[in-house]
């Protein structure tokens, strides 16, 4: 896994972080935009350091798929990079990020 901090694409201004798997597929992102690259980098470093102790929640999205999000206290700190067809697949993906984000390279 590896982190990247980059400018938002599309109409949203700002920066975000993304976490990619070894296959270069997006597995997580910040779930929000930051006003500067340094703020996005700090958020990525904070998630990396605390992923193993974050609370992960799996939930159904509006499109009849499943997603996960990670929380530290009352703050959402990460979101799934893609929707999942089943709750079990979303749970496995969340556990993978929880277990491996701390050893990811970057940001």
C-alpha positions in Angstrom: 0.0 0.0 0.0 1.1 3.6 -0.6 -0.3 7.1 0.1 -0.5 9.9 -2.4 -1.3 13.5 -1.6 -2.7 15.3 -4.7 -4.8 18.2 -5.9 -8.5 17.4 -6.2 -9.7 16.6 -9.7 -12.8 18.2 -11.2 -14.4 21.3 -9.8 -13.5 21.0 -6.1 -10.6 23.1 -5.1 -8.0 21.9 -2.6 -6.0 18.7 -1.9 -6.8 15.3 -0.6 -4.9 12.1 0.2 -5.6 8.7 -1.3 -4.4 5.2 -0.3 -3.6 2.7 -3.0 -3.2 -1.1 -2.8 -0.2 -2.9 -4.3 -2.2 -3.4 -7.5 -2.5 0.5 -7.7 -6.3 0.3 -7.0 -7.7 3.1 -4.8 -8.6 1.5 -1.4 -9.3 4.6 0.7 -9.3 8.4 0.6 -9.6 11.2 3.1 -13.3 11.7 2.4 -12.8 15.5 2.3 -10.8 18.3 0.8 -8.1 20.3 2.5 -7.2 23.9 1.7 -3.5 23.1 1.3 -1.2 20.3 0.3 0.5 20.4 3.8 -2.9 20.0 5.5 -3.7 17.0 3.4 -0.3 15.5 4.1 -0.8 16.0 7.9 -4.2 14.3 7.7 -2.7 11.3 5.7 0.2 11.0 8.3 -2.4 11.1 11.1 -4.5 8.4 9.5 -1.5 6.2 8.8 -0.4 6.5 12.5 -3.9 5.8 13.9 -5.5 3.4 11.4 -5.1 0.4 13.6 -6.9 2.0 16.5 -9.6 3.8 14.4 -13.3 2.6 14.5 -14.4 1.3 11.1 -18.1 1.4 10.2 -19.6 -0.5 7.3 -22.8 1.0 5.9 -25.2 0.7 2.9 -24.9 3.6 0.5 -27.7 5.2 -1.6 -26.9 3.0 -4.6 -27.6 -0.4 -2.8 -23.9 -1.1 -2.3 -21.8 -1.2 0.8 -19.0 1.2 1.9 -16.9 1.7 5.0 -15.6 4.8 6.8 -13.1 5.2 9.6 -13.6 7.3 12.7 -11.3 8.7 15.4 -13.4 10.1 18.2 -16.2 11.9 16.4 -14.2 12.8 13.3 -14.4 10.8 10.0 -10.8 10.3 9.0 -11.1 8.0 5.9 -13.6 6.5 3.4 -13.6 3.5 1.2 -12.2 4.0 -2.3 -15.0 2.1 -4.0 -18.5 0.6 -3.3 -18.8 -3.1 -2.6 -21.5 -5.6 -3.7 -21.7 -7.2 -0.3 -21.3 -6.2 3.4 -18.7 -9.0 3.8 -16.6 -7.6 1.0 -16.7 -4.1 2.6 -15.8 -5.6 6.0 -12.8 -7.4 4.5 -11.7 -4.3 2.8 -12.0 -2.2 5.9 -10.0 -4.8 7.9 -7.3 -4.8 5.2 -6.9 -1.0 5.5 -7.0 -1.1 9.3 -4.3 -3.8 9.4 -2.0 -2.4 6.6 -2.3 1.4 6.3 0.2 1.9 9.1 2.9 0.2 7.1 2.0 1.9 3.8 4.7 4.0 2.1 4.3 7.8 1.9 2.8 10.2 2.1 
